[in-house]
């Protein structure tokens, strides 16, 4: 039996875990229209299938409840990027966020070189940083050309960003990663 990686359906639909049924349906319709294979400009069959699967799970209350249990379990095995007790000043915190964002986007791009990216909601969760604390670092990383916005609305690391992560200054320490969950 092959191990299927956990899919964050909330991230696929670009909604929070607390989104109501109306919001999920509205976002689904928008994304389905954008990625439908018949759409000449933005059609993407694989992305459309992902959006459809996410909607099928999250729109059914029983299936969503079962998924939420797996979702919460998976969140417990996500990467631990920061040791929050070591944050001292704003420049140090910014440096750590730059490092965390680039490292996460590097890992996402390694998993899917063509379109590997993460949305803002995922970055907030994985870094444990609220959106308002990500605005400046994301602006800076985009201005430096280390991060780009993909057509699907997610952020991805650029070639320049990969080169920056390859520098010793920003390489991710092994002790900051938790082992991936098995059996999902």
Contact map, one row per residue, 1 for C-alpha under 8 A:
1110000000000000000000000000000000000000000000000000000000000000000000000000000000000000000000000000000000000000000000000000000000000000000000000000000000000000000000000000000000000000
1111000000000000000000000000000000000000000000000000000000000000000000000000000000000000000000000000000000000000000000000000000000000000000000000000000000000000000000000000000000000000
1111100000000000000000000000000000000000000000000000000000000000000000000000000000000000000000000000000000000000000000000000000000000000000000000000000000000000000000000000000000000111
0111110000000000000000000000000000000000000000000000000000000000000000000000000000000000000000000000000000000000000000000000000000000000000000000000000000000000000000000000000000000001
0011111000000000000000000000000000000000000000000000000000000000000000000000000000000000000000000000000000000000000000000000000000000000000000000000000000000000000000000000000000000001
0001111100000000000000000000000000000000000000000000000000000000000000000100000000000000000000000000000000000000000000000000000000000000000000000000000000000000000000000000000000000001
0000111110000000000000000000000000000000000000000000000000000000000000000000000000000000000000000000000000000000000000000000000000000000000000000000000000000000000000000000000000000000
0000011111110000000000000000000000000000000000000000000000000000000000100000000000000000000000000000000000000000000000000000000000000000000000000000000000000000000000000000000000000000
0000001111111000000000000000000000000000000000000010011011000000000000000000000000000000000000000000000000000000000000000000000000000000000000000000000000000000000000000000000000000000
0000000111111111100000000000000000000000000000000000010000000000000000000000000000000000000000000000000000000000000000000000000000000000000000000000000000000000000000000000000000000000
0000000111111111000000000000000000000000000000000000000000000000000000000000000000000000000000000000000000000000000001101100000000000000000000000000000000000000000000000000000000000000
0000000111111110000000000000000000000000000000000110010000000000000000000000000000000000000000000000000000000000000000000000000000000000000000000000000000000000000000000000000000000000
0000000011111110000000010011001000000000000000000010011000000000000000000000000000000000000000000000000000000000000000000000000000000000000000000000000000000000000000000000000000000000
0000000001111111000000000010000000000000000000000000000000000000000000000000000000000000000000000000000000000000000000101000000000000000000000000000000000000000000000000000000000000000
0000000001111111101000010010000000000000000000000000000000000000000000000000000000000000000000000000000000000000000000001000000000000000000000000000000000000000000000000000000000000000
0000000001100111111000000000000000000000000000000000000000000000000000000000000000000000000000000000000000000000000000001000000000000000000000000000000000000000000000000000000000000000
0000000001000011111000000000000000000000000000000000000000000000000000000000000000000000000000000000000000000000000000000000000000000000000000000000000000000000000000000000000000000000
0000000000000001111100000000000000000000000000000000000000000000000000000000000000000000000000000000000000000000000000000000000000000000000000000000000000000000000000000000000000000000
0000000000000011111110110000000000000000000000000000000000000000000000000000000000000000000000000000000000000000000000000000000000000000000000000000000000000000000000000000000000000000
0000000000000000011111110000000000000000000000000000000000000000000000000000000000000000000000000000000000000000000000000000000000000000000000000000000000000000000000000000000000000000
0000000000000000001111111000000000000000000000000000000000100000000000000000000000000000000000000000000000000000000000000000000000000000000000000000000000000000000000000000000000000000
0000000000000000000111111100000000000000000000000000000000000000000000000000000000000000000000000000000000000000000000000000000000000000000000000000000000000000000000000000000000000000
0000000000000000001111111110000000000000000000000000000000000000000000000000000000000000000000000000000000000000000000000000000000000000000000000000000000000000000000000000000000000000
0000000000001010001111111111000000000000000000000000001001100000000000000000000000000000000000000000000000000000000000000000000000000000000000000000000000000000000000000000000000000000
0000000000000000000011111111100000000000000000000000001000100000000000000000000000000000000000000000000000000000000000000000000000000000000000000000000000000000000000000000000000000000
0000000000000000000001111111110000000000000000000000000000000000000000000000000000000000000000000000000000000000000000000000000000000000000000000000000000000000000000000000000000000000
0000000000001110000000111111111000000000000000000000000000000000000000000000000000000000000000000000000000000000000000000000000000000000000000000000000000000000000000000000000000000000
0000000000001000000000011111111100000000000000000011001000000000000000000000000000000000000000000000000000000000000000000000000000000000000000000000000000000000000000000000000000000000
0000000000000000000000001111111110000000000000000000000000000000000000000000000000000000000000000000000000000000000000000000000000000000000000000000000000000000000000000000000000000000
0000000000000000000000000111111111000000000000000000000000000000000000000000000000000000000000000000000000000000000000000000000000000000000000000000000000000000000000000000000000000000
0000000000001000000000000011111111100000000000010010000000000000000000000000000000000000000000000000000000000000000000000000000000000000000000000000000000000000000000000000000000000000
0000000000000000000000000001111111110000000000010011000000000000000000000000000000000000000000000000000000000000000000000000000000000000000000000000000000000000000000000000000000000000
0000000000000000000000000000111111110010000000000000000000000000000000000000000000000000000000000000000000000000000000000000000000000000000000000000000000000000000000000000000000000000
0000000000000000000000000000011111110010011000000000000000000000000000000000000000000000000000000000000000000000000000000000000000000000000000000000000000000000000000000000000000000000
0000000000000000000000000000001111111010011110110000000000000000000000000000000000000000000000000000000000000000000000000000000000000000000000000000000000000000000000000000000000000000
0000000000000000000000000000000111111110011110010000000000000000000000000000000000000000000000000000000000000000000000000000000000000000000000000000000000000000000000000000000000000000
0000000000000000000000000000000000111111001110010000000000000000000000000000000000000000000000000000000000000000000000000000000000000000000000000000000000000000000000000000000000000000
0000000000000000000000000000000000011111001000000000000000000000000000000000000000000000000000000000000000000000000000000000000000000000000000000000000000000000000000000000000000000000
0000000000000000000000000000000011111111111000000000000000000000000000000000000000000000000000000000000000000000000000000000000000000000000000000000000000000000000000000000000000000000
0000000000000000000000000000000000001111111000000000000000000000000000000000000000000000000000000000000000000000000000000000000000000000000000000000000000000000000000000000000000000000
0000000000000000000000000000000000000011111000000000000000000000000000000000000000000000000000000000000000000000000000000000000000000000000000000000000000000000000000000000000000000000
0000000000000000000000000000000001110011111100000000000000000000000000000000000000000000000000000000000000000000000000000000000000000000000000000000000000000000000000000000000000000000
0000000000000000000000000000000001111111111110010000000000000000000000000000000000000000000000000000000000000000000000000000000000000000000000000000000000000000000000000000000000000000
0000000000000000000000000000000000111000011111110000000000000000000000000000000000000000000000000000000000000000000000000000000000000000000000000000000000000000000000000000000000000000
0000000000000000000000000000000000111000001111111000000000000000000000000000000000000000000000000000000000000000000000000000000000000000000000000000000000000000000000000000000000000000
0000000000000000000000000000000000000000000111111100000000000000000000000000000000000000000000000000000000000000000000000000000000000000000000000000000000000000000000000000000000000000
0000000000000000000000000000000000100000000111111110000000000000000000000000000000000000000000000000000000000000000000000000000000000000000000000000000000000000000000000000000000000000
0000000000000000000000000000001100111000001111111111000000000000000000000000000000000000000000000000000000000000000000000000000000000000000000000000000000000000000000000000000000000000
0000000000000000000000000000000000000000000011111111100000000000000000000000000000000000000000000000000000000000000000000000000000000000000000000000000000000000000000000000000000000000
0000000000010000000000000000000000000000000001111111110000000000000000000000000000000000000000000000000000000000000000000000000000000000000000000000000000000000000000000000000000000000
0000000010011000000000000001001100000000000000111111111000000000000000000000000000000000000000000000000000000000000000000000000000000000000000000000000000000000000000000000000000000000
0000000000000000000000000001000100000000000000011111111100000000000000000000000000000000000000000000000000000000000000000000000000000000000000000000000000000000000000000000000000000000
0000000000000000000000000000000000000000000000001111111110000000000000000000000000000000000000000000000000000000000000000000000000000000000000000000000000000000000000000000000000000000
0000000011011000000000000000000000000000000000000111111111000000000000000000000000000000000000000000000000000000000000000000000000000000000000000000000000000000000000000000000000000000
0000000010001000000000011001000000000000000000000011111111100000000000000000000000000000000000000000000000000000000000000000000000000000000000000000000000000000000000000000000000000000
0000000000000000000000000000000000000000000000000001111111110000000000000000000000000000000000000000000000000000000000000000000000000000000000000000000000000000000000000000000000000000
0000000010000000000000000000000000000000000000000000111111110011001000000000000000000000000000000000000000000000000000000000000000000000000000000000000000000000000000000000000000000000
0000000010000000000000010000000000000000000000000000011111111011000000000000000000000000000000000000000000000000000000000000000000000000000000000000000000000000000000000000000000000000
0000000000000000000010011000000000000000000000000000001111111001000000000000000000000000000000000000000000000000000000000000000000000000000000000000000000000000000000000000000000000000
0000000000000000000000000000000000000000000000000000000111111111000000000000000000000000000000000000000000000000000000000000000000000000000000000000000000000000000000000000000000000000
0000000000000000000000000000000000000000000000000000000001111111100000000000000000000000000000000000000000000000000000000000000000000000000000000000000000000000000000000000000000000000
0000000000000000000000000000000000000000000000000000000000011111110000000000000000000000000000000000000000000000000000000000000000000000000000000000000000000000000000000000000000000000
0000000000000000000000000000000000000000000000000000000011011111111000000000000000000000000000000000000000000000000000000000000000000000000000000000000000000000000000000000000000000000
0000000000000000000000000000000000000000000000000000000011111111111100000000000000000000000000000000000000000000000000000000000000000000000000000000000000000000000000000000000000000000
0000000000000000000000000000000000000000000000000000000000001111111110000000000000000000000000000000000000000000000000000000000000000000000000000000000000000000000000000000000000000000
0000000000000000000000000000000000000000000000000000000000000111111111000000000000000000000000000000000000000000000000000000000000000000000000000000000000000000000000000000000000000000
0000000000000000000000000000000000000000000000000000000010000011111111100000000000000000000000000000000000000000000000000000000000000000000000000000000000000000000000000000000000000000
0000000000000000000000000000000000000000000000000000000000000001111111110000000000000000000000000000000000000000000000000000000000000000000000000000000000000000000000000000000000000000
0000000000000000000000000000000000000000000000000000000000000000111111111000000000000000000000000000000000000000000000000000000000000000000000000000000000000000000000000000000000000000
0000000000000000000000000000000000000000000000000000000000000000011111111100000000000000000000000000000000000000000000000000000000000000000000000000000000000000000000000000000000000001
0000000100000000000000000000000000000000000000000000000000000000001111111110000000000000000000000000000000000000000000000000000000000000000000000000000000000000000000000000000000000000
0000000000000000000000000000000000000000000000000000000000000000000111111111000000000000000000000000000000000000000000000000000000000000000000000000000000000000000000000000000000000000
0000000000000000000000000000000000000000000000000000000000000000000011111111100000000000000000000000000000000000000000000000000000000000000000000000000000000000000000000000000000000000
0000010000000000000000000000000000000000000000000000000000000000000001111111110000000000000000000000000000000000000000000000000000000000000000000000000000000000000000000000000000001000
0000000000000000000000000000000000000000000000000000000000000000000000111111110000000000000000000000000000000000000000000000000000000000000000000000000000000000000000000000000000000000
0000000000000000000000000000000000000000000000000000000000000000000000011111110000000000000000000000000000000000000000000000000000000000000000000000000000000000000000000000000000000000
0000000000000000000000000000000000000000000000000000000000000000000000001111111000000000000000000000000000000000000000000000000000000000000000000000000000000000000000000000000001111000
0000000000000000000000000000000000000000000000000000000000000000000000000111111100000000000000000000000000000000000000000000010000000000000000000000000000000000000000000000000001010000
0000000000000000000000000000000000000000000000000000000000000000000000000000111110000000000000000000000000000000000000000000010000000000000000000000000000000000000000000000000111100000
0000000000000000000000000000000000000000000000000000000000000000000000000000011111100000000000000000000000000000000000000000011000000000000000000000000000000000000000000000000111000000
0000000000000000000000000000000000000000000000000000000000000000000000000000001111100000000000000001000000000000000000000000011000000000000000000000000000000000000000000000000110000000
0000000000000000000000000000000000000000000000000000000000000000000000000000000111110000000000010001000000000000000000000000001000000000000000000000000000000000000000000000000100000000
0000000000000000000000000000000000000000000000000000000000000000000000000000000111111110000000000000000000000000000000000000000000000000000000000000000000000000000000000000000000000000
0000000000000000000000000000000000000000000000000000000000000000000000000000000001111110000000000000000000000000000000000000000000000000000000000000000000000000000000000000000000000000
0000000000000000000000000000000000000000000000000000000000000000000000000000000000111110000000000000000000000000000000000000000000000000000000000000000000000000000000000000000000000000
0000000000000000000000000000000000000000000000000000000000000000000000000000000000111111000000000000000000000000000000000000000000000000000000000000000000000000000000000000000000000000
0000000000000000000000000000000000000000000000000000000000000000000000000000000000111111100110000000000000000000000000000000000000000000000000000000000000000000000000000000000000000000
0000000000000000000000000000000000000000000000000000000000000000000000000000000000000111110110000000000000000000000000000000000000000000000000000000000000000000000000000000000000000000
0000000000000000000000000000000000000000000000000000000000000000000000000000000000000011111110000000000000000000000000000000000000000000000000000000000000000000000000000000000000000000
0000000000000000000000000000000000000000000000000000000000000000000000000000000000000001111111000000000000000000000000000000000000000000000000000000000000000000000000000000000000000000
0000000000000000000000000000000000000000000000000000000000000000000000000000000000000000111111100000000000000000000000000000000000000000000000000000000000000000000000000000000000000000
0000000000000000000000000000000000000000000000000000000000000000000000000000000000000011111111110000000000000000000000000000000000000000000000000000000000000000000000000000000000000000
0000000000000000000000000000000000000000000000000000000000000000000000000000000000000011111111111000000000000000000000000000000000000000000000000000000000000000000000000000000000000000
0000000000000000000000000000000000000000000000000000000000000000000000000000000000000000011111111100000000000000000000000000000000000000100000000000000000000000000000000000000000000000
0000000000000000000000000000000000000000000000000000000000000000000000000000000000000000001111111110000000000000000000000000000000000000000000000000000000000000000000000000000000000000
0000000000000000000000000000000000000000000000000000000000000000000000000000000001000000000111111111000000000000000000000000000000000000000000000000000000000000000000000000000000000000
0000000000000000000000000000000000000000000000000000000000000000000000000000000000000000000011111111100000000000000000000000001000000100100000000000000000000000000000000000000000000000
0000000000000000000000000000000000000000000000000000000000000000000000000000000000000000000001111111110000000000000000000000000000000000110010000000000000000000000000000000000000000000
0000000000000000000000000000000000000000000000000000000000000000000000000000000000000000000000111111111000000000000000000000000000000000000000000000000000000000000010000111000000000000
0000000000000000000000000000000000000000000000000000000000000000000000000000000011000000000000011111111100000000000000000000001000000000000000000000000000000000000000000000000000000000
0000000000000000000000000000000000000000000000000000000000000000000000000000000000000000000000001111111110000000000000000010001000000000000000000000000000000000000000000000000000000000
0000000000000000000000000000000000000000000000000000000000000000000000000000000000000000000000000111111111000000000000000000000000000000000000000110000000001000110010000000000000000000
0000000000000000000000000000000000000000000000000000000000000000000000000000000000000000000000000011111111100000000000000000000000000000000000000000000000000000000010000011000000000000
0000000000000000000000000000000000000000000000000000000000000000000000000000000000000000000000000001111111110000000000000010000000000000000000000000000000000000000000000000000000000000
0000000000000000000000000000000000000000000000000000000000000000000000000000000000000000000000000000111111111000000111000000000000000000000000000000000000111000000000000000000000000000
0000000000000000000000000000000000000000000000000000000000000000000000000000000000000000000000000000011111111100000000000000000000000000000000000000000000011000010010000000000000000000
0000000000000000000000000000000000000000000000000000000000000000000000000000000000000000000000000000001111111110000000000000000000000000000000000000000000000000000000000000000000000000
0000000000000000000000000000000000000000000000000000000000000000000000000000000000000000000000000000000111111111100111000000000000000000000000000000000000010000000000000000000000000000
0000000000000000000000000000000000000000000000000000000000000000000000000000000000000000000000000000000011111111111110000000000000000000000000000000000000011000000000000000000000000000
0000000000000000000000000000000000000000000000000000000000000000000000000000000000000000000000000000000001111111100100000000000000000000000000000000000000000000000000000000000000000000
0000000000000000000000000000000000000000000000000000000000000000000000000000000000000000000000000000000000111111100100000000000000000000000000000000000000000000000000000000000000000000
0000000000000000000000000000000000000000000000000000000000000000000000000000000000000000000000000000000000011111111100000000000000000000000000000000000000000000000000000000000000000000
0000000000000000000000000000000000000000000000000000000000000000000000000000000000000000000000000000000000011111111100000000000000000000000000000000000000000000000000000000000000000000
0000000000000000000000000000000000000000000000000000000000000000000000000000000000000000000000000000000000001001111100000000000000000000000000000000000000000000000000000000000000000000
0000000000000000000000000000000000000000000000000000000000000000000000000000000000000000000000000000000000001001111110000000000000000000000000000000010000010000000000000000000000000000
0000000000000000000000000000000000000000000000000000000000000000000000000000000000000000000000000000000010011111111111000000000000000000000000000000000000010000000000000000000000000000
0000000000000000000000000000000000000000000000000000000000000000000000000000000000000000000000000000000010011000001111100000000000000000000000000000010001111000000000000000000000000000
0000000000100000000000000000000000000000000000000000000000000000000000000000000000000000000000000000000010010000000111110110000000000000000000000000000001110000000000000000000000000000
0000000000100100000000000000000000000000000000000000000000000000000000000000000000000000000000000000000000000000000011111110000000000000000000000000000011100000000000000000000000000000
0000000000000000000000000000000000000000000000000000000000000000000000000000000000000000000000000000000000000000000001111111000000100000000000000000000001100000000000000000000000000000
0000000000100111000000000000000000000000000000000000000000000000000000000000000000000000000000000000000000000000000000111111100000000000000000000000000000000000000000000000000000000000
0000000000100000000000000000000000000000000000000000000000000000000000000000000000000000000000000000000000000000000001111111110000000000000000000000000000000000000000000000000000000000
0000000000000000000000000000000000000000000000000000000000000000000000000000000000000000000000000000100100000000000001111111111110000000000000000000000000000000000000000000000000000000
0000000000000000000000000000000000000000000000000000000000000000000000000000000000000000000000000000000000000000000000011111111111100100000000000000000000000000000000000000000000000000
0000000000000000000000000000000000000000000000000000000000000000000000000000000000000000000000000000000000000000000000001111111110000000000000000000000000000000000000000000000000000000
0000000000000000000000000000000000000000000000000000000000000000000000000000011110000000000000000000000000000000000000000111111100000000000000000000000000000000000000000000000000000000
0000000000000000000000000000000000000000000000000000000000000000000000000000000111000000000000001001100000000000000000000011111110000000000000000000000000000000000000000000000000000000
0000000000000000000000000000000000000000000000000000000000000000000000000000000000000000000000000000000000000000000000000011111111000000000000000000000000000000000000000000000000000000
0000000000000000000000000000000000000000000000000000000000000000000000000000000000000000000000000000000000000000000000000011101111101100000000000000000000000000000000000000000000000000
0000000000000000000000000000000000000000000000000000000000000000000000000000000000000000000000000000000000000000000000000001000111111100000000000000000000000000000000000000000000000000
0000000000000000000000000000000000000000000000000000000000000000000000000000000000000000000000000000000000000000000000010001000011111110000000000000000000000000000000000000000000000000
0000000000000000000000000000000000000000000000000000000000000000000000000000000000000000000000000000000000000000000000000000000001111110000000000000000000000000000000000000000000000000
0000000000000000000000000000000000000000000000000000000000000000000000000000000000000000000000000000000000000000000000000000000011111111100000000000000000000000000000000000000000000000
0000000000000000000000000000000000000000000000000000000000000000000000000000000000000000000000001000000000000000000000000001000011111111110000000000000000000000000000000000000000000000
0000000000000000000000000000000000000000000000000000000000000000000000000000000000000000000000000000000000000000000000000000000000111111111000000000000000000000000000000000000000000000
0000000000000000000000000000000000000000000000000000000000000000000000000000000000000000000000000000000000000000000000000000000000001111111100000000000000000000000000000000000000000000
0000000000000000000000000000000000000000000000000000000000000000000000000000000000000000000001001100000000000000000000000000000000001111111110000000000000000000000000000000000000000000
0000000000000000000000000000000000000000000000000000000000000000000000000000000000000000000000000100000000000000000000000000000000000111111111000010000000000000000000000000000000000000
0000000000000000000000000000000000000000000000000000000000000000000000000000000000000000000000000000000000000000000000000000000000000011111111100000000000000000000000000000000000000000
0000000000000000000000000000000000000000000000000000000000000000000000000000000000000000000000000000000000000000000000000000000000000001111111110000000000000000000000000000000000000000
0000000000000000000000000000000000000000000000000000000000000000000000000000000000000000000000000100000000000000000000000000000000000000111111111110000000000000000000000000000000000000
0000000000000000000000000000000000000000000000000000000000000000000000000000000000000000000000000000000000000000000000000000000000000000011111111111000000000000000000000000000000000000
0000000000000000000000000000000000000000000000000000000000000000000000000000000000000000000000000000000000000000000000000000000000000000001111111100000000000000000000000000000000000000
0000000000000000000000000000000000000000000000000000000000000000000000000000000000000000000000000000000000000000000000000000000000000000000111111110000000000000000000000000000000000000
0000000000000000000000000000000000000000000000000000000000000000000000000000000000000000000000000000000000000000000000000000000000000000000011111111000000000101100000000000000000000000
0000000000000000000000000000000000000000000000000000000000000000000000000000000000000000000000000000010000000000000000000000000000000000000011111111000000001111110100000000000000000000
0000000000000000000000000000000000000000000000000000000000000000000000000000000000000000000000000000010000000000000000000000000000000000010011011111100000111100100000000000000000000000
0000000000000000000000000000000000000000000000000000000000000000000000000000000000000000000000000000000000000000000000000000000000000000000001001111110000111100000000000000000000000000
0000000000000000000000000000000000000000000000000000000000000000000000000000000000000000000000000000000000000000000000000000000000000000000000000011111011110000000000000000000000000000
0000000000000000000000000000000000000000000000000000000000000000000000000000000000000000000000000000000000000000001010000000000000000000000000000001111111110000000000000000000000000000
0000000000000000000000000000000000000000000000000000000000000000000000000000000000000000000000000000000000000000000000000000000000000000000000000000111111000000000000000000000000000000
0000000000000000000000000000000000000000000000000000000000000000000000000000000000000000000000000000000000000000000000000000000000000000000000000000011111000000000000000000000000000000
0000000000000000000000000000000000000000000000000000000000000000000000000000000000000000000000000000000000000000000000100000000000000000000000000000111111100000000000000000000000000000
0000000000000000000000000000000000000000000000000000000000000000000000000000000000000000000000000000000000000000000011110000000000000000000000000000111111110000000000000000000000000000
0000000000000000000000000000000000000000000000000000000000000000000000000000000000000000000000000000000010000000000011110000000000000000000000000011110011111000000000000000000000000000
0000000000000000000000000000000000000000000000000000000000000000000000000000000000000000000000000000000011011000001111000000000000000000000000000011110001111100000000000000000000000000
0000000000000000000000000000000000000000000000000000000000000000000000000000000000000000000000000000010011001000000010000000000000000000000000000111000000111111110000000000000000000000
0000000000000000000000000000000000000000000000000000000000000000000000000000000000000000000000000000000000000000000000000000000000000000000000001111000000011111110000000000000000000000
0000000000000000000000000000000000000000000000000000000000000000000000000000000000000000000000000000000000000000000000000000000000000000000000000100000000001111111000000000000000000000
0000000000000000000000000000000000000000000000000000000000000000000000000000000000000000000000000000000000000000000000000000000000000000000000001100000000001111111100000000000000000000
0000000000000000000000000000000000000000000000000000000000000000000000000000000000000000000000000000010000000000000000000000000000000000000000001110000000001111111110000000000000000000
0000000000000000000000000000000000000000000000000000000000000000000000000000000000000000000000000000010001000000000000000000000000000000000000000100000000001111111111000000000000000000
0000000000000000000000000000000000000000000000000000000000000000000000000000000000000000000000000000000000000000000000000000000000000000000000000000000000000011111111100000000000000000
0000000000000000000000000000000000000000000000000000000000000000000000000000000000000000000000000000000000000000000000000000000000000000000000000100000000000001111111100100000000000000
0000000000000000000000000000000000000000000000000000000000000000000000000000000000000000000000000010011001000000000000000000000000000000000000000000000000000000111111111111000000000000
0000000000000000000000000000000000000000000000000000000000000000000000000000000000000000000000000000000000000000000000000000000000000000000000000000000000000000011111110110000000000000
0000000000000000000000000000000000000000000000000000000000000000000000000000000000000000000000000000000000000000000000000000000000000000000000000000000000000000001111111110000000000000
0000000000000000000000000000000000000000000000000000000000000000000000000000000000000000000000000000000000000000000000000000000000000000000000000000000000000000000011111110000000000000
0000000000000000000000000000000000000000000000000000000000000000000000000000000000000000000000000000000000000000000000000000000000000000000000000000000000000000000010111110000000000000
0000000000000000000000000000000000000000000000000000000000000000000000000000000000000000000000000010000000000000000000000000000000000000000000000000000000000000000111111111000000000000
0000000000000000000000000000000000000000000000000000000000000000000000000000000000000000000000000010001000000000000000000000000000000000000000000000000000000000000011111111100000000000
0000000000000000000000000000000000000000000000000000000000000000000000000000000000000000000000000010001000000000000000000000000000000000000000000000000000000000000010000111110100000000
0000000000000000000000000000000000000000000000000000000000000000000000000000000000000000000000000000000000000000000000000000000000000000000000000000000000000000000000000011111110000000
0000000000000000000000000000000000000000000000000000000000000000000000000000000000000000000000000000000000000000000000000000000000000000000000000000000000000000000000000001111110000000
0000000000000000000000000000000000000000000000000000000000000000000000000000000000000000000000000000000000000000000000000000000000000000000000000000000000000000000000000000111111000000
0000000000000000000000000000000000000000000000000000000000000000000000000000001111000000000000000000000000000000000000000000000000000000000000000000000000000000000000000001111111000000
0000000000000000000000000000000000000000000000000000000000000000000000000000001110000000000000000000000000000000000000000000000000000000000000000000000000000000000000000000111111100000
0000000000000000000000000000000000000000000000000000000000000000000000000000111100000000000000000000000000000000000000000000000000000000000000000000000000000000000000000000001111110000
0000000000000000000000000000000000000000000000000000000000000000000000000000101000000000000000000000000000000000000000000000000000000000000000000000000000000000000000000000000011111000
0000000000000000000000000000000000000000000000000000000000000000000000000000110000000000000000000000000000000000000000000000000000000000000000000000000000000000000000000000000001111100
0000000000000000000000000000000000000000000000000000000000000000000000000100100000000000000000000000000000000000000000000000000000000000000000000000000000000000000000000000000000111111
0010000000000000000000000000000000000000000000000000000000000000000000000000000000000000000000000000000000000000000000000000000000000000000000000000000000000000000000000000000000011111
0010000000000000000000000000000000000000000000000000000000000000000000000000000000000000000000000000000000000000000000000000000000000000000000000000000000000000000000000000000000001111
0011110000000000000000000000000000000000000000000000000000000000000001000000000000000000000000000000000000000000000000000000000000000000000000000000000000000000000000000000000000001111
